[in-house]
Amino acid sequence: MPTTVRLALVGLGNVGRAFLDLMVSKARVLAECHDLELALTGAADSLGAVMAEAGIDPLALRNHKERGGNAGNFPGGAAGMRAAKLVAQVSADLLLEASTVNLQTGQPGLDCVRAAIRRGMAVVLANKGPLVHAFGELTAAAQAQGVGLAYSATVCGALPVVNIGQRDLAACDVRSLAGIFNSTSNSILAAMGRGESYEAALRQAQLDGIAEADPGLDVEGWDTANKLVIIANSILRQPAALSDVQPVIGITGITAEQMRAAAAQGQVIKLVARAEQVGGDPAPKGLRDPSGLARYRLSVRPEWLPAGEFLASVNGWEMGIVFDTDIMGLQQFKVDERGPTPTAAAMLRDVIRLGNK
C-alpha cells in the first residue's frame, strides 16, 4: 500500500493551483513509481483557510479559486483565518509554502514555516522570502526537529539548481557561478533585442502573463538577488543576506539603442547574477568564512556578453546557470520554463524526496 502524506498548502496563486492539478494528474505515477499517495488536509490563502481530516478535493478547490472564490468561503472554510493558525491546527505531515514573496519581512510565510517545524512537519517551499530572511535559523531548526526542509522550487523553478549544487557537485570547490535567474527580465531584454522599447516589451510581458502588474521585483533585479542569496547559503555554504548582494542593478536603465549597439559588436545584454571567489580580500560581516576572509562576492547587474557565451544563448523565457568547478569542469544548464506548472513540479519533486525518507 502507498504511504499517505497529508499536505497543508499555503498559497493558492498560480503555483499553488498548478500543484493541485499535479496532485490529481500525477496520482498514478506517485503510487506506482514512488509508493506515495498525497492527501490535501488543509489550505490557506490571504482571505481564509479550510481544513478537513478526511481530505479536500484538489480540483474542487482549484476550480473554486478560479471562479473567484477563496479558501475561506470554500465549503467548510473559515473566512479570515490566517495561514499560521491553519498550520498550528491542521492534521498534516508536510507544509507546502507557496504564498507571495515578501522581501521586507518574509511574512506570512516565515511564521508558517516556523510553526510547521515546531510541530514536526516537513516543509517544501516555493516562496523565497522565508529563506532569504532566516535561512540559517530554519535549516538549524529543521535539523534539530529531525524534519525535512526542501526548497528546490525557489531557484529557477524546474531547473534543479539547488539539487545539482548540493548533491552532484558535493565534492567540488565552486570557483565561481553565474546565472540568468529571472525569465521576466530575460524575455523583456529579448524583445528589446528585436527592436522594441523597454516600455513596449514590459507591456507585452504583462499581457502575456509573464510579468506581474507590479514587475518591480523582476526588472529591478531583486528576484534574481533573492535566488543568489539562497544559492550562497545552500550551495556555497556562505551565510548571506540581501544586503550582501552588491550591487543589485536591474534592467530599467537599458535602452533599445544600447541593445542595438551591443548587437553590432557581437554582444547581447543580460541580467546576470554572479558569485565569485575573492579569498584573501577583507570581507564585510556575513560574507566571512571562519578565517575572516571573503569566500564569494555576490552581485546582480546587466552585463554585455559575447554572443558565443553560454549565458548569451539563454533567451526569452529561459533561465540558466554556469558552475566553474575545480574537479568537474565547467557545468552549464538551462531551462525553457513557461507558466507556473514547472515550479509546481519542482515542489512535487521535493515532496517525493521527503515523502520517501
Number of C-alpha atoms within 10 A of each C-alpha: 8 13 13 14 20 21 24 28 28 30 23 25 18 16 21 26 23 20 27 21 17 17 20 14 11 14 14 14 12 18 16 12 9 15 16 21 21 21 20 23 23 27 30 30 25 20 16 20 28 27 25 15 13 10 14 18 15 20 16 13 21 22 13 16 18 14 9 7 14 24 29 22 17 17 13 13 19 19 18 15 18 19 27 21 14 24 29 15 13 20 19 24 20 26 27 28 28 27 25 20 19 17 17 8 14 19 18 20 26 23 16 24 27 21 19 27 26 16 16 17 26 25 26 27 26 26 24 28 26 26 26 24 23 17 20 14 12 18 18 12 16 21 12 12 15 13 22 21 23 22 24 25 27 26 27 27 23 23 22 18 22 20 17 16 18 16 10 11 17 12 13 15 14 23 16 19 23 21 27 25 27 27 26 24 31 25 22 28 29 21 22 24 22 13 15 18 19 20 13 13 21 25 15 16 20 16 12 10 13 20 22 15 12 9 16 14 20 21 25 20 26 20 21 28 33 24 22 28 29 28 22 19 17 21 19 21 13 19 18 27 21 18 12 18 21 13 13 19 18 24 21 14 11 15 18 17 14 16 24 18 13 18 16 10 11 13 19 26 24 25 25 26 25 21 24 17 16 15 16 11 14 13 17 11 13 14 21 19 16 6 9 16 17 22 23 25 19 25 22 25 19 19 15 18 18 17 16 11 11 16 24 18 17 23 21 18 19 20 26 25 23 19 23 18 17 13 11 14 11 13 13 15 17 23 18 15 18 13 13 18 20 21 26 25 20 25 28 21 19 23 25 18 13 18 21 12 7
